[in-house]
C-alpha cells in the first residue's frame, strides 16, 4: 500500500516539495536581508564575534577567513578554517553575528567530537558520488526498464540493475542529508546559547538571530524531505518492475 502511494503520488509530492523548497529558500534570503539592516548594539562584526567565540571555547587552531559571496559561510574541518562571506565577515548586523556564531558552532562540534558530525564526515565521499551520479543512473534505469510501456526484454533487466545501483548511490546522498539535520540544528542551538550567555547580542536582538538561524534550518529540512521522497519513489518504481 505504501509503495503504491509513493509510485503514483510520489511525483506530485516531489514537485510540491521543490516548490516548498524554493519558498523556504526565498524566506531565508528575506529574513537574512531584513536583519542584515539591523546593527548589533555592541558594534561587533561577524569576524570579531567568531574570534571571541572560538577563543572563549578553547578552539585555538581554527583560522577565520574572508570569502566572497552571500551566505556562502562555512566551516572546513579539513583545513580548520571558518570562512565568512562578504555579508558576514565585516558586517556588524544581527544577522552577521548570528551566522558567524552558527559556523563557530560547527567548529566547536569538531573540537569536542560531536558524533553526528563525525558520521557526516564519513559519509561525504559516498554522498558526493551519489549526488553527482545516483539520480542520473537511476533515471537511465527507469527508461531502460520500459517503465512507461512495461516492456519485458533484455533492456528492461539491464535497466532494473542500473535503477537499483542508482538507488544505492542516491541513498548515500539522502543519508547525508538526514545526518546533516541534527548537525545543523545543534550548531544553531549552540550559537543561540552562546550569543545569549556570553552577551554577544542584547536580549532584544536575540529574536532576530533566532529567526535568521531558524529560516536557514528550514532550508535543510526542505532539502532532506525532497531527497527522501525522491528516494522512496525510486524504490517504489524498482519494486514495481522487479
N, C-alpha and C positions, 0 to 999 in steps of 0.2 A: 504493500500500500504506500509506504513512504517513498520507495523508489519510483513508483508510478507518478506520484505527485511531483517529484523532482524532475522526472522525464518530461512531463507535459507542462509544468508550470515553472520549471527552473529558469527557462529563458526569460519570461517576463519579469520574474523576480530579480534576475541578474540585471536586466535593464533598469528596473526600479532602483536597485542599489547603486548603479552607476550614476543615475540622476541624483540620488540622495548624496552620493559622494561628492558630486560637483557642488551641490548646495552647501554641504558641510565645509568644503574647501573654501568656498566664497565667503562663508561666515567667519572662518578662521582669518582670512585676509582682512575682512572688515573690522573684526574685533582687534586685531593687531594694529591696524591703521588708526583706529579710534584711540587706543591707549598709548600709541606712539606720540600722540599730540599732547599727552598729559605728562608733565615732567615730575619726577620724584622730588620730594621736598629737600632731600639731602644733597641733591645735585650729583649723585654718584652715577658714573657711566656703567654700561654693561661690563666693560673690561675691568673697571675698578671693583665692581661688585663681585665679579668672578674671582679676581685675585684675592679679595678679602675672604671669600668663602673657602677657597682652596687652602689658604694659609690657616684659617681657623680650624679646619677639619683635617689638618695634617697631610694634605695632598700636595707635597712639595716637588714632585717630579713631573708635573704637567706644565706645558708651555701654552700660554694664551696667544693665539694668533688672529690677525685680522684677515678675513677672506671677503671676496666680492659677492654680490648678490643680495637678495632679500629673503629672509627666513631660510637661509642655507646653513644655519648654525648646526654644529655637530661636535661630538667628542670622538676622537680616534684613539681607541685603546692600543692599537698597533704602534702608533707614533707618539702616544701620550701627549696629544695636542688638543686643546679646547679651541675650536675655531668659531669665531663670532663674525657675523655678517656686517655689511655696511650699516644696516638699520639697527644694529645692536651694539657693536663694539664701542663706538664713541658717543652713543646716544644716552642721555640721562632720563629717558622716559620710563614710565611704569612698565610698559611692555618690554623694553630692552632689558631692564633689570630682572624681570620675571623669566624671560627666555634664557638669559645668562645663568640664572640660578638653576634652571632646569638642566642645562648642559653640565653644570657643576654636579648636579645630582647623578648624572651618568658617570662622571669622573669618580665620585665617591663610591658608587656601586662597584666600579672596577677596583678601587682601592681596598674595599672591605670584602671583596669576593662574593658579591650578590649572586646567588645560584642561578636565577633565570637569566642573568646577564651572561654567565658562563655557558649556559645551554645555547643561548642565541649565537654566541661567538662560534661555537662548534658547528652550528647549522649554516653559517654564512657561505662556505664553498658550495654545498649542495643547493642552497637556496638560490645562489647566483646562477647556477646552471639551470635549475628548474624554472626560474623566472624568464630566462632567455630562450629556452628551447622546449620546455614542458608543454605549454599550450599549443605551440606550432605543431609538434609531433602528434599530440592528441587530436588536433583538428584534421591533420592529414589522415590519421587513423579513422576518424569518423567518416571522412569522404570515401576512403577505400573500402570500408565495410558495406558501402551501399546503403547507408542509414536511411536515405530518403526513399529508396526503391526496395529496400530489404532484399537485395540480391544475395545469392549464396554461391560464391565462387572462390577461386584462389586469392583474388584481390581482397575479398571480404575477410579471409582468415589473416592475411598479412596486415590488413587494416586494424583488425582486433588486437593483434600483437602490438602494433605501433600505438594504438589507443591506450593500452594498458601500460606500456613503457612511459608514455606521456603523462599518464595519471600519476605514476610513481614519482616521476621527476617533479611534477607540479605540486604533489603532496608535500614535498620538502619545502617548497616555497610557502605553501599555506601554513605549515607548521611553524615556519619562521615568523610569519605574520602573527600567529596566535601567541607565540612566546614573547614577541615584541610588546604585546599589550601590557602584561604585568611590569615589564621593564620600563616602559614609558610612563605608566601610571605611578609607579613607585618613584621615578625621577621627579615627577611633578609634586608628589606628596612630600618628598624630601625638600624640594625647593620652597614650597609654601611654608613648611615648618621652619626652615632656616630664615627665610625672609621675615617671618613674624618674630621668632625667638631672638634673632640677632639684631633686630631693629633696622634692617636694611630698607624696609618700607614702613611708612606710618600706617596705623590701623585703618584709616580711611582709604589708603591706597591698595590695601590687600585685596579688596574686591575686584579691582581692575586686573591685577596679576592673576587672580584665580580664574577670571573669565577668559583671559588670554590662553592660559595653560589648559583649561577645560575645552576650549574651542579646538586647540591643537590635538588634544587627546581624541576628540570625536573623529578626526580625520583618520587616525589609526584604527579606530573601531569600525568605521565605514569600509576601509580598505580590507580589513580582515574578514568582515562579513561578506563582502563581494567575492573575495577569493575563495572562501569556504563554500559558498553556494555554487560557484563555477565548478569546484572540485566534485561536489556531490552530484551535480548534473552529469558530469563526465562519467562518474561511476555508474549512474543510472543508465546511461547510454550503453556502457560496456556490459552491464548485466542484461540489458535487453538483447544485445547482439550475441551474447555468449551462448 
